[in-house]
């Protein structure tokens, strides 16, 4: 698990740093399983959970770029997103 911070993120200024209008209150399992790619705190938490603590910040940037540009936009389930990134890293 990594410990990257908000200011380490490549797209820091482009994320929403609060719950967006389409996102209701925390609903438990579904919020743990799905990723809202617009919300920076969700993307950062997801990246930190998936990336090793020994990787450089460039790996975080690669992760973000893949998430934004390569992972199909219809994929919202974290397990499917990780599978895609792992297969295409």
Z-matrix of the N, CA and C atoms (Angstrom, degrees):
N
C 1 1.455
C 2 1.530 1 108.92
N 3 1.308 2 115.89 1 131.64
C 4 1.465 3 122.07 2 179.01
C 5 1.517 4 110.54 3 -87.86
N 6 1.305 5 114.47 4 172.70
C 7 1.465 6 120.40 5 177.92
C 8 1.535 7 110.05 6 -134.68
N 9 1.329 8 115.37 7 47.12
C 10 1.452 9 119.59 8 178.23
C 11 1.526 10 109.90 9 -69.86
N 12 1.300 11 115.30 10 154.48
C 13 1.468 12 122.64 11 -179.44
C 14 1.527 13 109.76 12 -112.74
N 15 1.300 14 114.53 13 167.48
C 16 1.467 15 121.92 14 -179.81
C 17 1.529 16 111.58 15 -51.66
N 18 1.318 17 117.37 16 -44.92
C 19 1.468 18 120.25 17 -175.81
C 20 1.533 19 112.88 18 -74.59
N 21 1.339 20 118.54 19 -4.64
C 22 1.465 21 121.99 20 174.00
C 23 1.527 22 111.31 21 -83.26
N 24 1.315 23 117.13 22 -15.88
C 25 1.458 24 121.13 23 -171.01
C 26 1.526 25 112.53 24 -75.63
N 27 1.320 26 115.21 25 140.17
C 28 1.453 27 122.42 26 -179.14
C 29 1.527 28 111.59 27 -65.59
N 30 1.318 29 116.18 28 -41.85
C 31 1.464 30 121.46 29 -177.73
C 32 1.524 31 112.02 30 -103.11
N 33 1.299 32 118.06 31 28.98
C 34 1.471 33 122.34 32 -174.72
C 35 1.521 34 113.15 33 -46.70
N 36 1.310 35 117.05 34 -46.59
C 37 1.468 36 121.26 35 -175.79
C 38 1.526 37 113.17 36 -74.48
N 39 1.317 38 117.60 37 -13.43
C 40 1.462 39 120.45 38 -176.50
C 41 1.527 40 113.65 39 -96.92
N 42 1.317 41 117.04 40 -10.88
C 43 1.461 42 120.29 41 179.14
C 44 1.528 43 111.23 42 -84.34
N 45 1.300 44 114.60 43 159.09
C 46 1.466 45 121.82 44 169.35
C 47 1.526 46 105.20 45 -90.33
N 48 1.310 47 118.17 46 132.28
C 49 1.468 48 121.22 47 -176.61
C 50 1.525 49 111.78 48 -108.08
N 51 1.323 50 115.10 49 31.25
C 52 1.466 51 122.24 50 173.49
C 53 1.520 52 105.45 51 -151.58
N 54 1.285 53 117.54 52 169.12
C 55 1.459 54 120.85 53 177.38
C 56 1.526 55 107.92 54 -63.79
N 57 1.341 56 116.95 55 129.61
C 58 1.469 57 118.57 56 -178.96
C 59 1.528 58 110.76 57 -82.58
N 60 1.315 59 116.52 58 172.44
C 61 1.470 60 122.14 59 -172.80
C 62 1.529 61 113.43 60 -61.83
N 63 1.315 62 118.14 61 -30.28
C 64 1.452 63 120.55 62 -178.88
C 65 1.513 64 113.47 63 -83.06
N 66 1.316 65 116.99 64 -3.32
C 67 1.459 66 122.09 65 -174.89
C 68 1.521 67 109.37 66 -106.19
N 69 1.307 68 115.73 67 112.57
C 70 1.461 69 120.31 68 179.60
C 71 1.511 70 111.31 69 -77.76
N 72 1.318 71 116.21 70 -171.53
C 73 1.457 72 120.06 71 177.93
C 74 1.526 73 110.77 72 -60.78
N 75 1.306 74 116.07 73 158.06
C 76 1.460 75 122.35 74 179.33
C 77 1.522 76 109.43 75 -53.34
N 78 1.335 77 116.28 76 128.86
C 79 1.465 78 119.24 77 -175.95
C 80 1.517 79 113.18 78 -116.60
N 81 1.306 80 118.90 79 17.19
C 82 1.458 81 120.91 80 175.08
C 83 1.510 82 113.24 81 88.53
N 84 1.335 83 116.40 82 -129.27
C 85 1.454 84 122.39 83 -171.34
C 86 1.528 85 113.21 84 -54.56
N 87 1.312 86 118.23 85 -43.48
C 88 1.469 87 119.42 86 -178.09
C 89 1.532 88 111.16 87 -61.90
N 90 1.322 89 117.82 88 -35.81
C 91 1.466 90 120.14 89 177.14
C 92 1.529 91 111.55 90 -71.94
N 93 1.315 92 117.72 91 -24.99
C 94 1.461 93 120.37 92 175.71
C 95 1.523 94 110.70 93 -77.85
N 96 1.330 95 117.55 94 -26.79
C 97 1.460 96 122.47 95 -174.04
C 98 1.518 97 114.55 96 -94.30
N 99 1.327 98 117.87 97 -24.14
C 100 1.465 99 122.53 98 -176.39
C 101 1.519 100 110.63 99 -107.17
N 102 1.327 101 116.34 100 151.63
C 103 1.458 102 121.87 101 179.00
C 104 1.513 103 110.29 102 -118.98
N 105 1.316 104 116.77 103 128.56
C 106 1.461 105 122.84 104 171.33
C 107 1.519 106 106.20 105 -95.78
N 108 1.312 107 116.99 106 104.80
C 109 1.473 108 121.93 107 -173.25
C 110 1.522 109 113.98 108 -69.64
N 111 1.315 110 118.03 109 -12.24
C 112 1.463 111 120.95 110 178.66
C 113 1.518 112 112.28 111 -83.86
N 114 1.319 113 116.97 112 -22.45
C 115 1.460 114 121.28 113 -175.05
C 116 1.526 115 109.99 114 -91.78
N 117 1.320 116 114.93 115 111.70
C 118 1.449 117 121.37 116 -175.09
C 119 1.512 118 113.77 117 -58.16
N 120 1.328 119 117.02 118 -40.15
C 121 1.462 120 118.39 119 -178.41
C 122 1.528 121 111.31 120 -65.78
N 123 1.340 122 118.61 121 -31.10
C 124 1.466 123 121.15 122 176.97
C 125 1.525 124 110.60 123 -72.42
N 126 1.326 125 117.07 124 -43.66
C 127 1.458 126 121.04 125 179.69
C 128 1.527 127 109.78 126 -64.68
N 129 1.320 128 117.98 127 -43.39
C 130 1.457 129 121.64 128 179.98
C 131 1.527 130 110.97 129 -62.66
N 132 1.311 131 117.48 130 -45.74
C 133 1.464 132 121.37 131 178.67
C 134 1.528 133 110.40 132 -61.90
N 135 1.321 134 116.94 133 -43.21
C 136 1.460 135 122.53 134 179.28
C 137 1.532 136 110.68 135 -62.77
N 138 1.312 137 117.27 136 -46.74
C 139 1.467 138 121.44 137 179.12
C 140 1.521 139 110.72 138 -62.76
N 141 1.319 140 117.10 139 -44.90
C 142 1.464 141 120.11 140 179.37
C 143 1.523 142 112.02 141 -62.61
N 144 1.316 143 117.37 142 -34.77
C 145 1.460 144 121.04 143 179.55
C 146 1.532 145 111.34 144 -71.60
N 147 1.317 146 116.88 145 -31.97
C 148 1.459 147 120.38 146 -174.40
C 149 1.524 148 113.32 147 -92.19
N 150 1.317 149 118.23 148 -37.20
C 151 1.462 150 121.75 149 -176.40
C 152 1.527 151 111.48 150 -81.50
N 153 1.298 152 115.67 151 144.09
C 154 1.461 153 122.19 152 178.17
C 155 1.525 154 110.16 153 -68.08
N 156 1.319 155 116.47 154 152.75
C 157 1.464 156 120.02 155 -179.61
C 158 1.524 157 112.74 156 -72.40
N 159 1.322 158 117.63 157 -8.37
C 160 1.460 159 120.03 158 -178.00
C 161 1.530 160 113.45 159 -99.36
N 162 1.327 161 117.52 160 3.04
C 163 1.466 162 119.25 161 -177.45
C 164 1.528 163 110.70 162 -86.25
N 165 1.327 164 116.95 163 150.21
C 166 1.464 165 120.28 164 178.02
C 167 1.524 166 111.39 165 -76.71
N 168 1.311 167 115.41 166 168.76
C 169 1.466 168 121.15 167 179.77
C 170 1.532 169 111.21 168 -61.32
N 171 1.318 170 117.50 169 -25.02
C 172 1.475 171 119.82 170 177.43
C 173 1.531 172 111.32 171 -62.46
N 174 1.326 173 117.72 172 -28.09
C 175 1.472 174 120.30 173 176.03
C 176 1.521 175 110.94 174 -70.48
N 177 1.325 176 116.61 175 -37.06
C 178 1.458 177 119.97 176 174.51
C 179 1.527 178 109.48 177 -61.58
N 180 1.326 179 116.96 178 -43.86
C 181 1.463 180 121.18 179 179.74
C 182 1.531 181 110.86 180 -63.30
N 183 1.330 182 116.88 181 -41.27
C 184 1.462 183 120.44 182 177.82
C 185 1.532 184 109.91 183 -63.21
N 186 1.322 185 116.80 184 -42.94
C 187 1.460 186 122.42 185 178.04
C 188 1.528 187 110.15 186 -57.93
N 189 1.334 188 116.35 187 -48.85
C 190 1.468 189 120.73 188 179.90
C 191 1.525 190 111.89 189 -62.06
N 192 1.326 191 117.01 190 -43.61
C 193 1.454 192 120.86 191 -178.85
C 194 1.525 193 111.17 192 -64.74
N 195 1.336 194 116.72 193 -40.45
C 196 1.461 195 119.98 194 177.26
C 197 1.523 196 110.14 195 -64.28
N 198 1.306 197 116.29 196 -43.15
C 199 1.462 198 121.25 197 -179.94
C 200 1.524 199 110.78 198 -60.54
N 201 1.295 200 116.00 199 -40.13
C 202 1.461 201 121.11 200 -177.12
C 203 1.527 202 113.08 201 -80.81
N 204 1.333 203 117.28 202 -38.78
C 205 1.460 204 120.58 203 -169.61
C 206 1.527 205 115.78 204 -107.64
N 207 1.315 206 117.60 205 -23.11
C 208 1.465 207 119.75 206 -171.57
C 209 1.526 208 114.41 207 -114.69
N 210 1.316 209 117.01 208 -41.88
C 211 1.463 210 120.01 209 -179.34
C 212 1.533 211 107.96 210 -66.24
N 213 1.336 212 117.63 211 127.62
C 214 1.472 213 119.04 212 179.88
C 215 1.532 214 111.56 213 -53.74
N 216 1.308 215 115.86 214 136.17
C 217 1.468 216 120.60 215 -174.59
C 218 1.518 217 113.36 216 -64.01
N 219 1.334 218 117.49 217 -23.39
C 220 1.467 219 119.34 218 179.48
C 221 1.527 220 112.59 219 -76.50
N 222 1.337 221 117.10 220 -13.24
C 223 1.466 222 120.34 221 178.58
C 224 1.525 223 109.08 222 -79.63
N 225 1.310 224 116.34 223 115.97
C 226 1.464 225 120.99 224 179.29
C 227 1.526 226 112.36 225 -119.64
N 228 1.336 227 116.21 226 -15.06
C 229 1.455 228 119.60 227 -179.33
C 230 1.528 229 109.51 228 -79.77
N 231 1.314 230 116.33 229 129.33
C 232 1.462 231 121.12 230 -175.72
C 233 1.522 232 112.42 231 -58.12
N 234 1.323 233 118.01 232 -38.42
C 235 1.468 234 119.75 233 -179.36
C 236 1.525 235 110.95 234 -63.32
N 237 1.322 236 117.80 235 -38.74
C 238 1.469 237 121.24 236 179.07
C 239 1.529 238 110.77 237 -71.67
N 240 1.314 239 116.28 238 -37.96
C 241 1.474 240 120.72 239 178.88
C 242 1.525 241 109.71 240 -64.30
N 243 1.324 242 117.02 241 -46.03
C 244 1.464 243 120.70 242 179.33
C 245 1.521 244 110.35 243 -63.00
N 246 1.321 245 117.87 244 -42.31
C 247 1.463 246 120.54 245 178.79
C 248 1.523 247 110.46 246 -59.09
N 249 1.329 248 116.76 247 -43.91
C 250 1.469 249 120.36 248 179.14
C 251 1.528 250 110.41 249 -62.96
N 252 1.320 251 116.93 250 -48.29
C 253 1.474 252 119.92 251 -178.63
C 254 1.523 253 110.59 252 -62.93
N 255 1.306 254 117.03 253 -43.64
C 256 1.471 255 120.64 254 179.69
C 257 1.523 256 110.33 255 -60.74
N 258 1.333 257 117.54 256 -42.27
C 259 1.467 258 121.31 257 -178.66
C 260 1.524 259 112.70 258 -71.12
N 261 1.319 260 117.05 259 -22.42
C 262 1.473 261 120.62 260 -174.28
C 263 1.524 262 114.19 261 -116.93
N 264 1.298 263 118.29 262 7.69
C 265 1.460 264 122.25 263 -176.14
C 266 1.525 265 109.84 264 -60.24
